[in-house]
Amino acid sequence: MAKISVQTGNFDIAAEISRLTAGRTDIGGVGCFVGIVRDDKPRDAPARAIQALTLEHYPAMTLRAVGRIVEEAERRWGLLGCTVIHRVGRMLPGENIVLVLTAASHRQAALDSTAFLIDWLKTKAPFWKREEFPDGEGAWVEAREADDTAASRW
Amino acid sequence: MSDTASMREPLTILYFAWLRERVGVAEEILELPEGVTTVAELVVYLSGLDQRHAAAFKDRKTVRCAVNQEFADPATVLQAGDEVAFFPPVTGG
C-alpha cells in the first residue's frame, strides 16, 4: 500500500525510508529522489534571483492524479512499496519540496521507477510553482519542454 | 435525482495559477450556457464575458483543463453539474 501525502510541512527522509522497509526482508533496494528549492541566481539577471517558491495545487484532484501515477509505477515495476510526499505552500531555497521512495526486489526497478515517478509528477499532477524575486515581484514557472520529453521516454 | 433536476445543476468553474490571477476569482458558478456542449465552446463563451476572462484565455495553447478532476481536452463533452478547472501546464515535482 503506497503512502501518498500532499502537505505544507517538511518530511523526515530517514523516517520515511525506515517506515517503508520496517519488518520486511523481501526488499532488495530503495530508490530515493528528493526535490529541493534551488536559489537560481542568473548572472545576467540578478533581479530574478529566487527568494522563495510557492506551490499551488488543485486539492480535489491532486491525490487522485498522484495515485494514478503511483499505480502505474507499481504495475510496471512490481514495487514492494512506494512513498510520494509533495509539499505545497511557500518554501525557501534549501527546503525540501518532494520525496519519492520506491522499494523493489532489485536496484533497476527501484531506480527506474523513481525516475519515472518524478518525471510524471512534473508533467501529470496538478501543481504549479510561483517564484518570488528580490523586489517582491513574482512569476509563475513555465512548463519546460525538456520535462515533457523526460516524461514521454517512459 | 431525476434527469430534469440534474439538468438544472450549474457548472462550477475553477481557475488556478495565472488564470486565477487574470480572471480575478478562484471559482465561479454558472448555468451551462445555451449551445455550449464542449470545453472548447465553454472557453469561447467565457472569453466573451469580459476583459478579464478574455485576458485569461487569450493564449489558448497555454491553457489546460480538467473536467470532474480528470484531465480533459477541448473536445471533452460537458454535462450540467460538472466541475471544470482551467490552469496552465503543470510545473510540480
gemmi code that builds the backbone of each chain (N, CA, C; Angstrom):
import gemmi

chains = {
    "A": [
        ("MET", (0.859, -1.206, 0.000), (0.000, 0.000, 0.000), (0.883, 1.239, 0.000)),
        ("ALA", (0.750, 2.029, -1.024), (1.595, 3.218, -1.149), (1.163, 4.293, -0.152)),
        ("LYS", (2.120, 5.101, 0.264), (1.793, 6.280, 1.071), (1.893, 7.504, 0.172)),
        ("ILE", (0.793, 8.248, 0.068), (0.787, 9.468, -0.727), (0.340, 10.605, 0.174)),
        ("SER", (1.124, 11.676, 0.198), (0.751, 12.805, 1.048), (1.031, 14.123, 0.341)),
        ("VAL", (0.085, 15.034, 0.442), (0.282, 16.412, -0.009), (0.160, 17.262, 1.245)),
        ("GLN", (1.237, 17.958, 1.599), (1.281, 18.597, 2.910), (2.096, 19.885, 2.865)),
        ("THR", (1.862, 20.764, 3.849), (2.637, 22.011, 3.897), (3.971, 21.793, 4.616)),
        ("GLY", (3.995, 20.879, 5.574), (5.201, 20.697, 6.399), (6.275, 19.875, 5.722)),
        ("ASN", (7.470, 19.935, 6.303), (8.616, 19.164, 5.813), (8.409, 17.677, 6.106)),
        ("PHE", (9.316, 16.855, 5.555), (9.269, 15.421, 5.820), (10.643, 14.960, 6.291)),
        ("ASP", (10.640, 13.814, 7.004), (11.871, 13.228, 7.545), (12.253, 12.057, 6.641)),
        ("ILE", (13.279, 12.263, 5.827), (13.629, 11.278, 4.803), (13.995, 9.923, 5.426)),
        ("ALA", (14.826, 9.957, 6.468), (15.260, 8.704, 7.102), (14.069, 7.951, 7.697)),
        ("ALA", (13.166, 8.713, 8.335), (11.987, 8.077, 8.951), (11.099, 7.457, 7.882)),
        ("GLU", (10.993, 8.128, 6.742), (10.143, 7.602, 5.663), (10.738, 6.327, 5.076)),
        ("ILE", (12.068, 6.286, 4.925), (12.703, 5.060, 4.413), (12.506, 3.916, 5.411)),
        ("SER", (12.684, 4.214, 6.700), (12.503, 3.183, 7.737), (11.083, 2.639, 7.721)),
        ("ARG", (10.110, 3.547, 7.549), (8.711, 3.130, 7.541), (8.439, 2.170, 6.384)),
        ("LEU", (9.120, 2.445, 5.252), (8.910, 1.642, 4.047), (9.494, 0.230, 4.188)),
        ("THR", (10.588, 0.116, 4.916), (11.317, -1.163, 4.957), (11.147, -1.922, 6.267)),
        ("ALA", (10.537, -1.295, 7.281), (10.422, -1.923, 8.610), (9.758, -3.295, 8.525)),
        ("GLY", (10.398, -4.282, 9.110), (9.811, -5.617, 9.195), (9.833, -6.393, 7.896)),
        ("ARG", (10.462, -5.853, 6.856), (10.464, -6.525, 5.553), (11.819, -7.182, 5.316)),
        ("THR", (11.801, -8.352, 4.704), (13.066, -8.996, 4.319), (13.088, -9.302, 2.821)),
        ("ASP", (12.002, -8.878, 2.119), (11.918, -9.157, 0.683), (12.412, -7.985, -0.169)),
        ("ILE", (12.652, -6.833, 0.460), (13.066, -5.643, -0.289), (14.584, -5.679, -0.508)),
        ("GLY", (14.981, -5.530, -1.774), (16.409, -5.562, -2.084), (17.011, -4.192, -2.266)),
        ("GLY", (16.156, -3.170, -2.421), (16.686, -1.818, -2.605), (15.584, -0.784, -2.562)),
        ("VAL", (15.977, 0.434, -2.168), (15.038, 1.550, -2.130), (15.595, 2.660, -3.016)),
        ("GLY", (14.781, 3.110, -3.961), (15.152, 4.265, -4.782), (14.640, 5.511, -4.097)),
        ("CYS", (15.421, 6.594, -4.168), (15.051, 7.824, -3.448), (15.342, 9.049, -4.292)),
        ("PHE", (14.356, 9.934, -4.435), (14.588, 11.242, -5.040), (14.019, 12.299, -4.110)),
        ("VAL", (14.852, 13.315, -3.810), (14.399, 14.447, -3.006), (14.528, 15.706, -3.853)),
        ("GLY", (13.411, 16.386, -4.095), (13.448, 17.659, -4.809), (13.626, 18.777, -3.798)),
        ("ILE", (14.521, 19.727, -4.105), (14.873, 20.805, -3.172), (14.739, 22.155, -3.875)),
        ("VAL", (14.271, 23.169, -3.148), (14.170, 24.519, -3.726), (15.583, 25.050, -3.980)),
        ("ARG", (15.828, 25.421, -5.238), (17.156, 25.879, -5.647), (17.115, 27.394, -5.818)),
        ("ASP", (18.136, 28.098, -5.253), (18.125, 29.563, -5.380), (18.830, 29.956, -6.668)),
        ("ASP", (18.107, 29.774, -7.764), (18.652, 30.163, -9.065), (19.063, 31.623, -9.024)),
        ("LYS", (20.343, 31.890, -9.354), (20.832, 33.268, -9.386), (21.398, 33.539, -10.777)),
        ("PRO", (20.531, 33.901, -11.725), (21.037, 34.150, -13.082), (22.049, 35.289, -13.061)),
        ("ARG", (23.280, 35.071, -13.591), (24.340, 36.088, -13.543), (23.953, 37.349, -14.307)),
        ("ASP", (23.197, 37.123, -15.407), (22.845, 38.274, -16.236), (21.571, 38.959, -15.745)),
        ("ALA", (20.908, 38.366, -14.745), (19.654, 38.958, -14.256), (19.523, 38.752, -12.743)),
        ("PRO", (20.377, 39.458, -11.955), (20.348, 39.274, -10.501), (18.994, 39.612, -9.880)),
        ("ALA", (18.226, 40.471, -10.579), (16.907, 40.844, -10.059), (15.956, 39.650, -10.061)),
        ("ARG", (16.338, 38.581, -10.789), (15.468, 37.407, -10.880), (15.934, 36.269, -9.960)),
        ("ALA", (16.871, 36.580, -9.023), (17.309, 35.553, -8.074), (16.098, 35.102, -7.250)),
        ("ILE", (15.992, 33.790, -7.040), (14.793, 33.258, -6.385), (14.896, 33.355, -4.863)),
        ("GLN", (13.921, 34.055, -4.269), (13.870, 34.223, -2.821), (13.007, 33.153, -2.156)),
        ("ALA", (11.998, 32.730, -2.858), (11.073, 31.723, -2.322), (10.265, 31.131, -3.465)),
        ("LEU", (9.664, 29.983, -3.182), (8.852, 29.286, -4.170), (7.518, 28.963, -3.501)),
        ("THR", (6.425, 29.245, -4.196), (5.119, 28.869, -3.652), (4.477, 27.837, -4.569)),
        ("LEU", (4.098, 26.706, -3.976), (3.454, 25.620, -4.721), (1.951, 25.677, -4.502)),
        ("GLU", (1.215, 25.845, -5.608), (-0.247, 25.805, -5.562), (-0.676, 24.462, -6.143)),
        ("HIS", (-1.834, 23.964, -5.717), (-2.332, 22.724, -6.320), (-3.855, 22.735, -6.378)),
        ("TYR", (-4.415, 21.689, -6.949), (-5.864, 21.550, -7.142), (-6.296, 20.451, -6.178)),
        ("PRO", (-6.636, 20.851, -4.934), (-6.808, 19.860, -3.868), (-7.715, 18.682, -4.228)),
        ("ALA", (-8.843, 18.957, -4.892), (-9.790, 17.871, -5.175), (-9.236, 16.864, -6.173)),
        ("MET", (-8.213, 17.264, -6.919), (-7.696, 16.405, -7.986), (-6.323, 15.803, -7.674)),
        ("THR", (-5.563, 16.466, -6.810), (-4.149, 16.117, -6.643), (-3.928, 14.672, -6.206)),
        ("LEU", (-4.615, 14.252, -5.123), (-4.361, 12.905, -4.609), (-4.721, 11.843, -5.639)),
        ("ARG", (-5.821, 12.088, -6.376), (-6.241, 11.131, -7.389), (-5.205, 11.039, -8.507)),
        ("ALA", (-4.713, 12.211, -8.955), (-3.731, 12.230, -10.049), (-2.424, 11.556, -9.621)),
        ("VAL", (-1.969, 11.870, -8.402), (-0.722, 11.246, -7.920), (-0.945, 9.745, -7.726)),
        ("GLY", (-2.145, 9.388, -7.251), (-2.462, 7.967, -7.055), (-2.384, 7.174, -8.345)),
        ("ARG", (-2.877, 7.768, -9.428), (-2.815, 7.122, -10.746), (-1.369, 6.866, -11.163)),
        ("ILE", (-0.522, 7.887, -10.938), (0.884, 7.787, -11.340), (1.576, 6.687, -10.524)),
        ("VAL", (1.272, 6.643, -9.224), (1.860, 5.617, -8.353), (1.383, 4.223, -8.778)),
        ("GLU", (0.081, 4.102, -9.097), (-0.441, 2.800, -9.551), (0.273, 2.335, -10.820)),
        ("GLU", (0.545, 3.284, -11.714), (1.248, 2.950, -12.960), (2.663, 2.434, -12.648)),
        ("ALA", (3.347, 3.082, -11.715), (4.699, 2.637, -11.330), (4.643, 1.258, -10.676)),
        ("GLU", (3.656, 1.052, -9.794), (3.525, -0.249, -9.116), (3.280, -1.360, -10.138)),
        ("ARG", (2.454, -1.033, -11.137), (2.118, -2.026, -12.153), (3.328, -2.358, -13.031)),
        ("ARG", (4.045, -1.292, -13.453), (5.153, -1.527, -14.395), (6.349, -2.215, -13.742)),
        ("TRP", (6.631, -1.868, -12.479), (7.856, -2.382, -11.851), (7.583, -3.350, -10.706)),
        ("GLY", (6.338, -3.692, -10.463), (6.009, -4.626, -9.388), (6.599, -4.204, -8.058)),
        ("LEU", (6.369, -2.939, -7.703), (7.002, -2.393, -6.499), (6.517, -3.081, -5.220)),
        ("LEU", (7.409, -3.133, -4.252), (7.073, -3.716, -2.943), (6.645, -2.621, -1.963)),
        ("GLY", (6.845, -1.377, -2.357), (6.422, -0.259, -1.518), (6.707, 1.042, -2.240)),
        ("CYS", (5.965, 2.085, -1.887), (6.159, 3.364, -2.560), (5.672, 4.498, -1.648)),
        ("THR", (6.428, 5.587, -1.619), (6.035, 6.772, -0.849), (6.223, 8.000, -1.719)),
        ("VAL", (5.176, 8.815, -1.833), (5.297, 10.101, -2.526), (4.765, 11.178, -1.582)),
        ("ILE", (5.626, 12.127, -1.232), (5.211, 13.260, -0.403), (5.510, 14.529, -1.190)),
        ("HIS", (4.481, 15.337, -1.442), (4.675, 16.589, -2.190), (4.240, 17.734, -1.305)),
        ("ARG", (5.143, 18.681, -1.079), (4.777, 19.824, -0.259), (4.085, 20.897, -1.102)),
        ("VAL", (3.210, 21.670, -0.460), (2.568, 22.819, -1.089), (2.718, 24.014, -0.142)),
        ("GLY", (2.487, 25.203, -0.681), (2.659, 26.416, 0.114), (3.992, 27.080, -0.194)),
        ("ARG", (4.442, 27.977, 0.707), (5.646, 28.765, 0.447), (6.876, 28.099, 1.052)),
        ("MET", (7.934, 27.980, 0.237), (9.169, 27.333, 0.676), (10.378, 28.182, 0.313)),
        ("LEU", (11.409, 28.097, 1.134), (12.625, 28.878, 0.907), (13.699, 28.012, 0.267)),
        ("PRO", (14.678, 28.645, -0.415), (15.777, 27.867, -1.003), (16.422, 26.959, 0.044)),
        ("GLY", (16.690, 25.720, -0.354), (17.281, 24.742, 0.551), (16.246, 23.818, 1.174)),
        ("GLU", (14.975, 24.214, 1.132), (13.935, 23.359, 1.719), (13.542, 22.236, 0.756)),
        ("ASN", (13.136, 21.118, 1.338), (12.629, 20.004, 0.534), (11.273, 20.355, -0.070)),
        ("ILE", (11.055, 19.929, -1.338), (9.733, 20.098, -1.960), (9.023, 18.756, -2.077)),
        ("VAL", (9.754, 17.758, -2.558), (9.088, 16.496, -2.914), (9.988, 15.315, -2.560)),
        ("LEU", (9.353, 14.234, -2.126), (10.080, 12.990, -1.827), (9.434, 11.841, -2.598)),
        ("VAL", (10.264, 11.090, -3.305), (9.804, 9.866, -3.966), (10.652, 8.715, -3.459)),
        ("LEU", (10.020, 7.700, -2.899), (10.726, 6.484, -2.470), (10.047, 5.282, -3.124)),
        ("THR", (10.849, 4.369, -3.648), (10.282, 3.127, -4.159), (11.092, 1.960, -3.615)),
        ("ALA", (10.406, 0.921, -3.227), (11.054, -0.293, -2.729), (10.795, -1.417, -3.718)),
        ("ALA", (11.864, -2.147, -4.051), (11.740, -3.229, -5.030), (12.703, -4.354, -4.671)),
        ("SER", (12.575, -5.480, -5.375), (13.475, -6.605, -5.127), (14.877, -6.282, -5.608)),
        ("HIS", (14.949, -5.544, -6.728), (16.246, -5.280, -7.337), (16.430, -3.810, -7.659)),
        ("ARG", (17.688, -3.376, -7.785), (18.005, -1.953, -7.911), (17.437, -1.323, -9.179)),
        ("GLN", (17.416, -2.087, -10.274), (16.972, -1.477, -11.533), (15.527, -1.014, -11.434)),
        ("ALA", (14.682, -1.855, -10.859), (13.265, -1.492, -10.704), (13.132, -0.296, -9.764)),
        ("ALA", (13.904, -0.280, -8.680), (13.816, 0.814, -7.707), (14.267, 2.131, -8.341)),
        ("LEU", (15.391, 2.096, -9.056), (15.933, 3.331, -9.643), (15.075, 3.819, -10.816)),
        ("ASP", (14.691, 2.905, -11.697), (13.882, 3.316, -12.855), (12.520, 3.855, -12.425)),
        ("SER", (11.876, 3.191, -11.471), (10.542, 3.639, -11.055), (10.627, 4.986, -10.348)),
        ("THR", (11.730, 5.245, -9.663), (11.915, 6.551, -9.016), (11.993, 7.655, -10.075)),
        ("ALA", (12.782, 7.406, -11.113), (12.910, 8.389, -12.195), (11.574, 8.587, -12.909)),
        ("PHE", (10.882, 7.487, -13.165), (9.552, 7.560, -13.782), (8.607, 8.422, -12.947)),
        ("LEU", (8.560, 8.161, -11.641), (7.614, 8.873, -10.767), (7.878, 10.373, -10.767)),
        ("ILE", (9.130, 10.787, -10.672), (9.386, 12.230, -10.605), (9.145, 12.869, -11.971)),
        ("ASP", (9.459, 12.149, -13.050), (9.182, 12.685, -14.397), (7.680, 12.881, -14.604)),
        ("TRP", (6.889, 11.925, -14.196), (5.435, 12.028, -14.388), (4.806, 13.009, -13.413)),
        ("LEU", (5.348, 13.088, -12.183), (4.817, 14.072, -11.223), (4.963, 15.490, -11.769)),
        ("LYS", (6.057, 15.720, -12.491), (6.319, 17.051, -13.037), (5.367, 17.418, -14.169)),
        ("THR", (4.808, 16.436, -14.837), (4.029, 16.726, -16.046), (2.574, 16.261, -15.994)),
        ("LYS", (2.200, 15.456, -14.973), (0.848, 14.884, -14.964), (0.123, 15.037, -13.629)),
        ("ALA", (0.617, 15.905, -12.759), (-0.082, 16.154, -11.490), (-0.310, 17.664, -11.364)),
        ("PRO", (-1.501, 18.057, -10.836), (-1.876, 19.481, -10.855), (-1.207, 20.334, -9.767)),
        ("PHE", (0.087, 20.586, -9.980), (0.846, 21.501, -9.123), (1.377, 22.641, -9.988)),
        ("TRP", (1.481, 23.847, -9.394), (2.058, 24.989, -10.105), (3.012, 25.728, -9.184)),
        ("LYS", (4.186, 26.095, -9.728), (5.205, 26.802, -8.949), (5.216, 28.285, -9.299)),
        ("ARG", (5.312, 29.108, -8.242), (5.463, 30.545, -8.444), (6.739, 30.993, -7.745)),
        ("GLU", (7.605, 31.684, -8.493), (8.876, 32.159, -7.938), (8.724, 33.585, -7.418)),
        ("GLU", (9.417, 33.864, -6.315), (9.458, 35.234, -5.775), (10.845, 35.808, -5.978)),
        ("PHE", (10.883, 37.069, -6.439), (12.150, 37.734, -6.711), (12.460, 38.768, -5.623)),
        ("PRO", (13.737, 39.293, -5.585), (14.140, 40.201, -4.503), (13.260, 41.447, -4.382)),
        ("ASP", (12.688, 41.948, -5.483), (11.882, 43.163, -5.418), (10.436, 42.885, -4.994)),
        ("GLY", (10.171, 41.635, -4.619), (8.823, 41.296, -4.182), (7.919, 40.850, -5.315)),
        ("GLU", (8.376, 41.049, -6.542), (7.600, 40.583, -7.703), (7.715, 39.064, -7.810)),
        ("GLY", (6.856, 38.496, -8.614), (6.909, 37.050, -8.786), (6.522, 36.646, -10.187)),
        ("ALA", (6.751, 35.382, -10.507), (6.374, 34.874, -11.828), (6.058, 33.391, -11.716)),
        ("TRP", (5.012, 32.973, -12.418), (4.695, 31.548, -12.475), (5.736, 30.848, -13.330)),
        ("VAL", (6.220, 29.728, -12.852), (7.197, 28.955, -13.614), (6.518, 28.388, -14.851)),
        ("GLU", (7.175, 28.518, -15.990), (6.604, 27.957, -17.221), (7.016, 26.504, -17.383)),
        ("ALA", (6.115, 25.713, -17.907), (6.425, 24.306, -18.154), (7.562, 24.227, -19.172)),
        ("ARG", (8.467, 23.275, -18.939), (9.619, 23.121, -19.831), (9.395, 21.940, -20.770)),
        ("GLU", (9.789, 22.168, -22.013), (9.654, 21.106, -22.999), (10.498, 19.890, -22.598)),
        ("ALA", (11.651, 20.175, -21.946), (12.539, 19.087, -21.518), (11.827, 18.155, -20.543)),
        ("ASP", (10.906, 18.716, -19.728), (10.167, 17.884, -18.780), (9.203, 16.958, -19.513)),
        ("ASP", (8.565, 17.489, -20.568), (7.667, 16.649, -21.370), (8.437, 15.536, -22.050)),
        ("THR", (9.639, 15.894, -22.543), (10.484, 14.896, -23.198), (10.872, 13.804, -22.200)),
        ("ALA", (11.251, 14.227, -20.990), (11.645, 13.261, -19.959), (10.473, 12.351, -19.605)),
        ("ALA", (9.268, 12.932, -19.522), (8.096, 12.142, -19.141), (7.696, 11.174, -20.247)),
        ("SER", (7.935, 11.569, -21.509), (7.474, 10.742, -22.623), (8.405, 9.565, -22.893)),
        ("ARG", (9.620, 9.559, -22.282), (10.525, 8.422, -22.533), (10.037, 7.166, -21.840)),
        ("TRP", (9.118, 7.335, -20.854), (8.591, 6.151, -20.156), (7.404, 5.603, -20.918)),
    ],
    "B": [
        ("MET", (-31.986, 11.434, -7.867), (-32.275, 12.710, -8.561), (-32.683, 12.424, -10.006)),
        ("SER", (-33.750, 13.070, -10.456), (-34.231, 12.824, -11.818), (-33.355, 13.561, -12.829)),
        ("ASP", (-33.465, 13.170, -14.090), (-32.680, 13.805, -15.139), (-33.004, 15.297, -15.259)),
        ("THR", (-34.279, 15.615, -15.089), (-34.671, 17.023, -15.225), (-34.037, 17.863, -14.134)),
        ("ALA", (-33.975, 17.299, -12.916), (-33.373, 18.049, -11.811), (-31.880, 18.255, -12.055)),
        ("SER", (-31.177, 17.193, -12.515), (-29.735, 17.309, -12.700), (-29.400, 18.273, -13.839)),
        ("MET", (-30.338, 18.414, -14.809), (-30.117, 19.341, -15.909), (-29.936, 20.768, -15.391)),
        ("ARG", (-30.567, 21.061, -14.243), (-30.523, 22.431, -13.732), (-29.294, 22.690, -12.871)),
        ("GLU", (-28.540, 21.641, -12.576), (-27.358, 21.861, -11.745), (-26.357, 22.739, -12.485)),
        ("PRO", (-25.834, 23.762, -11.817), (-24.896, 24.647, -12.510), (-23.505, 24.023, -12.662)),
        ("LEU", (-22.703, 24.638, -13.517), (-21.292, 24.271, -13.637), (-20.512, 24.990, -12.544)),
        ("THR", (-19.491, 24.324, -12.019), (-18.527, 25.000, -11.156), (-17.258, 25.181, -11.981)),
        ("ILE", (-16.811, 26.424, -12.127), (-15.598, 26.702, -12.896), (-14.503, 27.091, -11.908)),
        ("LEU", (-13.361, 26.426, -11.987), (-12.224, 26.735, -11.105), (-11.054, 27.246, -11.940)),
        ("TYR", (-10.308, 28.193, -11.371), (-9.105, 28.713, -12.040), (-7.914, 28.568, -11.116)),
        ("PHE", (-6.760, 28.203, -11.695), (-5.539, 28.062, -10.901), (-4.398, 28.880, -11.509)),
        ("ALA", (-3.420, 29.195, -10.631), (-2.186, 29.893, -11.022), (-2.515, 31.200, -11.747)),
        ("TRP", (-1.863, 31.477, -12.892), (-2.081, 32.793, -13.501), (-3.468, 32.962, -14.120)),
        ("LEU", (-4.145, 31.867, -14.394), (-5.528, 32.024, -14.875), (-6.401, 32.617, -13.777)),
        ("ARG", (-6.175, 32.159, -12.516), (-6.924, 32.697, -11.379), (-6.616, 34.187, -11.204)),
        ("GLU", (-5.324, 34.531, -11.341), (-4.942, 35.942, -11.173), (-5.576, 36.818, -12.256)),
        ("ARG", (-5.599, 36.316, -13.481), (-6.156, 37.139, -14.573), (-7.670, 37.266, -14.492)),
        ("VAL", (-8.358, 36.168, -14.174), (-9.820, 36.240, -14.066), (-10.214, 37.037, -12.823)),
        ("GLY", (-9.398, 36.898, -11.747), (-9.671, 37.662, -10.529), (-10.453, 36.896, -9.479)),
        ("VAL", (-10.903, 35.692, -9.814), (-11.574, 34.829, -8.828), (-11.075, 33.392, -8.998)),
        ("ALA", (-11.185, 32.613, -7.921), (-10.742, 31.215, -7.978), (-11.865, 30.299, -8.456)),
        ("GLU", (-13.117, 30.764, -8.288), (-14.250, 29.890, -8.582), (-15.448, 30.713, -9.040)),
        ("GLU", (-16.172, 30.226, -10.006), (-17.459, 30.831, -10.353), (-18.463, 29.717, -10.648)),
        ("ILE", (-19.710, 30.035, -10.383), (-20.798, 29.089, -10.604), (-21.662, 29.655, -11.721)),
        ("LEU", (-21.936, 28.853, -12.754), (-22.840, 29.342, -13.791), (-23.610, 28.206, -14.438)),
        ("GLU", (-24.769, 28.546, -14.946), (-25.577, 27.566, -15.668), (-24.844, 27.192, -16.948)),
        ("LEU", (-24.940, 25.934, -17.343), (-24.368, 25.518, -18.623), (-25.032, 26.376, -19.706)),
        ("PRO", (-24.228, 27.247, -20.358), (-24.848, 28.194, -21.305), (-25.485, 27.470, -22.499)),
        ("GLU", (-26.515, 28.085, -23.022), (-27.210, 27.563, -24.205), (-26.214, 27.367, -25.346)),
        ("GLY", (-26.235, 26.206, -25.966), (-25.375, 25.977, -27.120), (-23.960, 25.529, -26.772)),
        ("VAL", (-23.638, 25.481, -25.474), (-22.292, 25.035, -25.069), (-22.346, 23.548, -24.716)),
        ("THR", (-21.608, 22.744, -25.488), (-21.597, 21.309, -25.195), (-20.196, 20.787, -24.901)),
        ("THR", (-19.157, 21.536, -25.299), (-17.793, 21.048, -25.094), (-16.949, 22.078, -24.338)),
        ("VAL", (-15.771, 21.636, -23.900), (-14.817, 22.527, -23.230), (-14.452, 23.684, -24.161)),
        ("ALA", (-14.195, 23.379, -25.430), (-13.812, 24.429, -26.383), (-14.896, 25.497, -26.486)),
        ("GLU", (-16.153, 25.058, -26.516), (-17.266, 26.016, -26.613), (-17.413, 26.822, -25.325)),
        ("LEU", (-17.110, 26.187, -24.176), (-17.166, 26.911, -22.902), (-16.091, 28.000, -22.867)),
        ("VAL", (-14.904, 27.674, -23.398), (-13.807, 28.647, -23.430), (-14.216, 29.865, -24.277)),
        ("VAL", (-14.837, 29.621, -25.417), (-15.306, 30.721, -26.264), (-16.332, 31.568, -25.505)),
        ("TYR", (-17.264, 30.892, -24.814), (-18.285, 31.599, -24.051), (-17.651, 32.452, -22.945)),
        ("LEU", (-16.743, 31.839, -22.161), (-16.117, 32.555, -21.043), (-15.293, 33.739, -21.552)),
        ("SER", (-14.574, 33.534, -22.660), (-13.741, 34.603, -23.226), (-14.558, 35.830, -23.567)),
        ("GLY", (-15.829, 35.621, -23.888), (-16.689, 36.723, -24.281), (-17.360, 37.434, -23.113)),
        ("LEU", (-17.149, 36.946, -21.884), (-17.839, 37.530, -20.723), (-17.368, 38.948, -20.423)),
        ("ASP", (-16.043, 39.135, -20.348), (-15.468, 40.453, -20.043), (-13.970, 40.433, -20.355)),
        ("GLN", (-13.313, 41.577, -20.106), (-11.890, 41.704, -20.438), (-11.015, 40.759, -19.635)),
        ("ARG", (-11.385, 40.555, -18.351), (-10.573, 39.679, -17.504), (-10.554, 38.250, -18.054)),
        ("HIS", (-11.731, 37.748, -18.383), (-11.795, 36.396, -18.950), (-11.085, 36.339, -20.302)),
        ("ALA", (-11.270, 37.382, -21.095), (-10.619, 37.406, -22.403), (-9.104, 37.332, -22.244)),
        ("ALA", (-8.575, 38.063, -21.231), (-7.119, 38.057, -20.994), (-6.650, 36.676, -20.536)),
        ("ALA", (-7.452, 36.045, -19.681), (-7.064, 34.730, -19.153), (-6.983, 33.685, -20.264)),
        ("PHE", (-7.918, 33.767, -21.217), (-7.978, 32.742, -22.266), (-7.332, 33.191, -23.579)),
        ("LYS", (-6.594, 34.308, -23.516), (-6.033, 34.879, -24.732), (-5.135, 33.885, -25.476)),
        ("ASP", (-4.224, 33.270, -24.734), (-3.308, 32.321, -25.363), (-3.802, 30.906, -25.068)),
        ("ARG", (-4.701, 30.418, -25.903), (-5.381, 29.145, -25.643), (-4.407, 27.974, -25.538)),
        ("LYS", (-3.273, 28.081, -26.248), (-2.333, 26.952, -26.256), (-1.714, 26.705, -24.885)),
        ("THR", (-1.727, 27.734, -24.013), (-1.125, 27.555, -22.685), (-2.176, 27.284, -21.611)),
        ("VAL", (-3.422, 27.036, -22.028), (-4.482, 26.737, -21.070), (-4.785, 25.234, -21.113)),
        ("ARG", (-4.735, 24.629, -19.920), (-5.108, 23.220, -19.804), (-6.417, 23.126, -19.028)),
        ("CYS", (-7.040, 21.943, -19.077), (-8.371, 21.811, -18.494), (-8.545, 20.450, -17.823)),
        ("ALA", (-9.361, 20.437, -16.781), (-9.805, 19.171, -16.184), (-11.313, 19.254, -16.005)),
        ("VAL", (-11.994, 18.139, -16.252), (-13.440, 18.065, -16.014), (-13.663, 16.994, -14.956)),
        ("ASN", (-14.319, 17.381, -13.872), (-14.540, 16.480, -12.737), (-13.231, 15.825, -12.280)),
        ("GLN", (-12.209, 16.654, -12.140), (-10.879, 16.264, -11.624), (-10.116, 15.284, -12.504)),
        ("GLU", (-10.497, 15.195, -13.788), (-9.737, 14.380, -14.744), (-9.265, 15.299, -15.866)),
        ("PHE", (-8.006, 15.141, -16.298), (-7.522, 15.956, -17.405), (-8.457, 15.784, -18.603)),
        ("ALA", (-8.751, 16.901, -19.251), (-9.690, 16.884, -20.372), (-9.068, 17.640, -21.540)),
        ("ASP", (-9.746, 17.611, -22.701), (-9.245, 18.372, -23.843), (-10.394, 19.184, -24.438)),
        ("PRO", (-10.107, 20.007, -25.448), (-11.145, 20.904, -25.972), (-12.407, 20.180, -26.416)),
        ("ALA", (-12.286, 18.921, -26.843), (-13.446, 18.192, -27.365), (-14.265, 17.514, -26.268)),
        ("THR", (-13.771, 17.534, -25.028), (-14.496, 16.871, -23.933), (-15.904, 17.459, -23.790)),
        ("VAL", (-16.900, 16.576, -23.718), (-18.304, 16.999, -23.638), (-18.667, 17.309, -22.187)),
        ("LEU", (-19.375, 18.419, -21.994), (-19.761, 18.863, -20.654), (-21.204, 18.479, -20.336)),
        ("GLN", (-21.438, 18.214, -19.046), (-22.788, 17.945, -18.542), (-23.092, 18.977, -17.457)),
        ("ALA", (-24.391, 19.238, -17.249), (-24.787, 20.092, -16.132), (-24.224, 19.495, -14.845)),
        ("GLY", (-23.745, 20.353, -13.947), (-23.213, 19.877, -12.678), (-21.725, 19.566, -12.697)),
        ("ASP", (-21.085, 19.620, -13.863), (-19.656, 19.324, -13.946), (-18.819, 20.367, -13.212)),
        ("GLU", (-17.644, 19.911, -12.721), (-16.637, 20.826, -12.196), (-15.556, 20.956, -13.272)),
        ("VAL", (-15.409, 22.167, -13.801), (-14.469, 22.403, -14.901), (-13.349, 23.306, -14.387)),
        ("ALA", (-12.109, 22.827, -14.475), (-10.967, 23.612, -13.988), (-10.081, 24.022, -15.154)),
        ("PHE", (-9.620, 25.274, -15.119), (-8.687, 25.779, -16.138), (-7.389, 26.181, -15.447)),
        ("PHE", (-6.258, 25.835, -16.072), (-4.960, 26.110, -15.450), (-3.849, 26.055, -16.494)),
        ("PRO", (-2.675, 26.603, -16.167), (-1.553, 26.497, -17.108), (-0.962, 25.078, -17.073)),
        ("PRO", (-0.069, 24.752, -18.007), (0.621, 23.459, -17.936), (1.258, 23.291, -16.550)),
        ("VAL", (1.182, 22.079, -16.012), (1.607, 21.862, -14.621), (3.135, 21.959, -14.477)),
        ("THR", (3.590, 22.365, -13.275), (5.028, 22.568, -13.039), (5.434, 22.090, -11.646)),
        ("GLY", (4.881, 20.944, -11.224), (5.238, 20.442, -9.890), (6.542, 19.669, -9.899)),
        ("GLY", (6.721, 18.841, -8.864), (7.915, 17.991, -8.753), (9.105, 18.723, -8.196)),
    ],
}
model = gemmi.Model(1)
for chain_id, residues in chains.items():
    chain = gemmi.Chain(chain_id)
    for i, (resn, *xyz) in enumerate(residues, 1):
        res = gemmi.Residue()
        res.name, res.seqid = resn, gemmi.SeqId(i, " ")
        for name, pos in zip(("N", "CA", "C"), xyz):
            atom = gemmi.Atom()
            atom.name, atom.element = name, gemmi.Element(name[0])
            atom.pos, atom.b_iso = gemmi.Position(*pos), 0.0
            res.add_atom(atom)
        chain.add_residue(res)
    model.add_chain(chain)
structure = gemmi.Structure()
structure.add_model(model)
structure.setup_entities()
